[in-house]
Amino acid sequence: MSEPSEPAEKNNGLRALTGSEFSVAEATGGVRGVAESVAPGLVFVVVYLVTSALTPALVAASAVTLAAVVVRLLQRTPVTQALAGVVGVAVGVFWAARSGQAQDYFVVGLWTNAGYLAACLVSLLVGWPLVGVVVGLLRGEGTSWRADRRLRRAYSFATWLWVGMFGLRLVVQVPLYLGAEVGWLGTARLAMGVPLWALTLWLTWLLVRTPAVARAPSRPPGDR
């Protein structure tokens, strides 16, 4: 599941699930957050396709990622999201450089999606849907949601949404990885990255918000 000096940061990433309203801009970190997430992979693919060489592509992706951190430091804005990007790119660069295969730049993402998919499925199997666990922690409600059948059902449906997202990514991207289709793999990663994640997050918000609103105590007319 995934996450600027702006006030919107409070509803960034999964924290958007706790809001009374949903904003795609806030959830994705705004234009800047999206750019920082997309740029390294895009630059890697473009440079690799143009040069047909792995090293320039790895250097370019690394440079773009480090530049995002430097800019945030100079502007004295939070660097959490940019640093997370550095870690992801660094691991991808390591594996690709180690194997000499450009498609290995994306292999960590495949393993990450497989891990999240497995976690979601296991959580459903044992009756502790992962979305419920996460939302309960973010809202400070712990596991009290388990006493509400509607919430348990909503959290289960929401967790299945994430199963679908992670599964779809793997179904599309693993064959491209195995076929060393770097251009198409990079394109699929971009198309099924932030856009699909934001859509799944919004649908999840719709599911987990409705029961919470329904069980909220009504206020006396005089309090309105």
Secondary structure as the mmCIF struct_conf table of DSSP 4:
data_model
#
loop_
_struct_conf.conf_type_id
_struct_conf.id
_struct_conf.beg_label_comp_id
_struct_conf.beg_label_asym_id
_struct_conf.beg_label_seq_id
_struct_conf.end_label_comp_id
_struct_conf.end_label_asym_id
_struct_conf.end_label_seq_id
BEND BEND1 GLU A 6 GLU A 6
HELX_RH_3T_P HELX_RH_3T_P1 PRO A 7 ASN A 11
HELX_RH_3T_P HELX_RH_3T_P2 GLY A 13 THR A 18
BEND BEND2 GLY A 19 GLU A 21
HELX_RH_AL_P HELX_RH_AL_P1 VAL A 24 ALA A 27
TURN_TY1_P TURN_TY1_P1 THR A 28 GLY A 29
HELX_RH_AL_P HELX_RH_AL_P2 GLY A 30 THR A 51
HELX_RH_AL_P HELX_RH_AL_P3 LEU A 54 GLN A 75
TURN_TY1_P TURN_TY1_P2 ARG A 76 ARG A 76
HELX_RH_AL_P HELX_RH_AL_P4 THR A 80 SER A 99
HELX_RH_3T_P HELX_RH_3T_P3 ALA A 102 PHE A 106
HELX_RH_AL_P HELX_RH_AL_P5 VAL A 107 LEU A 125
TURN_TY1_P TURN_TY1_P3 VAL A 126 GLY A 127
HELX_RH_AL_P HELX_RH_AL_P6 LEU A 130 ARG A 139
TURN_TY1_P TURN_TY1_P4 GLY A 140 GLY A 140
TURN_TY1_P TURN_TY1_P5 GLY A 142 THR A 143
HELX_RH_3T_P HELX_RH_3T_P4 SER A 144 ALA A 147
HELX_RH_AL_P HELX_RH_AL_P7 ARG A 149 LEU A 178
TURN_TY1_P TURN_TY1_P6 GLY A 179 ALA A 180
HELX_RH_AL_P HELX_RH_AL_P8 VAL A 182 ALA A 191
TURN_TY1_P TURN_TY1_P7 MET A 192 MET A 192
BEND BEND3 GLY A 193 GLY A 193
HELX_RH_AL_P HELX_RH_AL_P9 VAL A 194 ARG A 215
BEND BEND4 ALA A 216 ALA A 216
HELX_LH_PP_P HELX_LH_PP_P1 PRO A 217 PRO A 220
HELX_RH_3T_P HELX_RH_3T_P5 PRO A 221 ASP A 223
#
